[in-house]
Amino acid sequence: MLKKVVMIAGSAMLFSQMAFADVSGDWNFAVEIPGAGSGNAGVVMQQAADGSITGKYSGQLGNSDFTGKADGNAFEFTLASQMGAIKYAGELQADGTLKGTLNLGDMGQGNFTATKK
């Protein structure tokens, strides 16, 4: 009996470590694009239990709804803009911030840091 309890407890601990970090919230993204400058964007994300993400972007690239996904502490989403598709990929940090990169296609790449509003 004790062996079963230990196995169940161990399985529960393993599952909780594999759970998705929740990136839901109202975020301020500070973006730096080498050679092009910097700017800020407001991003609101809602993450479902299965790791899928929906959200809204509002910034220098316009206003856009987007979808994405999370896996562990990592997340990504792609939004449509006047410049084409822009992919954000990052990780939730231990201090509660988000850090990662954005891919602007032919326009280059950049980095971002985000804090909750």
C-alpha positions as CSV (number, residue, x, y, z in Angstrom):
1,M,0.0,0.0,0.0
2,L,2.8,2.4,0.9
3,K,4.5,1.7,-2.4
4,K,1.3,2.7,-4.3
5,V,1.0,6.0,-2.3
6,V,4.6,6.8,-3.1
7,M,4.1,6.1,-6.8
8,I,1.0,8.2,-6.9
9,A,2.7,11.1,-5.1
10,G,5.7,10.8,-7.4
11,S,3.5,10.8,-10.5
12,A,1.7,13.9,-9.3
13,M,5.0,15.7,-8.7
14,L,6.2,14.8,-12.1
15,F,3.0,16.0,-13.8
16,S,3.1,19.3,-11.9
17,Q,6.6,20.0,-13.1
18,M,5.5,19.3,-16.7
19,A,2.5,21.7,-16.4
20,F,2.5,24.9,-18.4
21,A,3.7,28.1,-16.9
22,D,0.8,30.6,-17.3
23,V,1.6,33.7,-19.4
24,S,-1.9,35.1,-19.1
25,G,-2.1,38.8,-18.4
26,D,-1.8,42.3,-19.6
27,W,1.9,42.9,-20.5
28,N,4.1,45.8,-21.6
29,F,6.6,44.5,-24.2
30,A,9.8,46.6,-24.6
31,V,11.2,45.7,-28.0
32,E,14.7,46.3,-29.3
33,I,15.5,45.8,-33.0
34,P,19.2,46.2,-33.9
35,G,19.6,48.9,-36.5
36,A,15.9,49.9,-36.4
37,G,15.4,51.2,-32.9
38,S,13.1,50.3,-30.0
39,G,9.5,50.6,-29.0
40,N,6.8,49.4,-26.7
41,A,3.7,47.4,-27.3
42,G,0.8,46.3,-25.1
43,V,0.0,42.6,-25.3
44,V,-2.9,40.9,-23.6
45,M,-2.6,37.1,-23.4
46,Q,-5.0,34.4,-22.2
47,Q,-3.6,30.9,-21.8
48,A,-5.9,27.8,-21.7
49,A,-5.2,24.6,-19.7
50,D,-3.9,22.9,-22.9
51,G,-1.2,25.5,-23.4
52,S,-3.0,27.3,-26.3
53,I,-2.8,31.1,-26.2
54,T,-5.1,33.8,-27.6
55,G,-4.4,37.5,-27.4
56,K,-4.4,41.0,-28.6
57,Y,-1.4,43.1,-29.7
58,S,-1.4,46.9,-29.7
59,G,1.7,48.9,-30.7
60,Q,3.7,50.4,-33.5
61,L,2.8,47.6,-35.8
62,G,-0.9,48.3,-35.4
63,N,-3.6,46.3,-33.6
64,S,-3.9,42.6,-34.1
65,D,-5.4,39.5,-32.6
66,F,-3.1,36.4,-32.4
67,T,-2.9,32.8,-31.4
68,G,0.0,30.8,-30.1
69,K,1.0,28.1,-27.7
70,A,3.0,27.5,-24.5
71,D,5.1,24.5,-23.5
72,G,6.6,24.5,-20.1
73,N,8.0,28.0,-19.5
74,A,8.4,28.6,-23.3
75,F,5.7,30.3,-25.4
76,E,5.3,31.6,-28.9
77,F,2.7,33.5,-30.9
78,T,2.4,35.0,-34.4
79,L,0.6,38.1,-35.4
80,A,-0.3,39.6,-38.7
81,S,0.9,43.2,-39.4
82,Q,1.2,45.6,-42.3
83,M,4.8,44.3,-42.5
84,G,3.7,40.6,-42.7
85,A,3.7,37.8,-40.1
86,I,5.7,38.5,-36.9
87,K,6.7,35.7,-34.6
88,Y,7.4,36.2,-30.9
89,A,9.0,33.4,-29.0
90,G,10.2,33.6,-25.4
91,E,10.2,32.2,-21.9
92,L,8.6,33.1,-18.6
93,Q,11.5,34.0,-16.2
94,A,11.7,33.1,-12.5
95,D,11.2,36.8,-11.7
96,G,7.8,36.8,-13.5
97,T,9.0,38.7,-16.6
98,L,9.0,37.4,-20.2
99,K,12.2,37.5,-22.4
100,G,12.7,36.3,-25.9
101,T,13.0,37.2,-29.6
102,L,10.8,38.3,-32.4
103,N,11.2,37.5,-36.1
104,L,10.2,40.1,-38.6
105,G,10.9,38.0,-41.6
106,D,12.9,39.9,-44.2
107,M,13.0,42.9,-41.9
108,G,15.2,41.2,-39.3
109,Q,15.1,40.0,-35.8
110,G,14.9,41.7,-32.4
111,N,14.7,41.0,-28.6
112,F,12.0,41.8,-26.1
113,T,11.5,41.9,-22.4
114,A,8.0,42.1,-21.0
115,T,6.6,43.0,-17.6
116,K,3.0,42.8,-16.3
117,K,1.1,46.0,-16.1
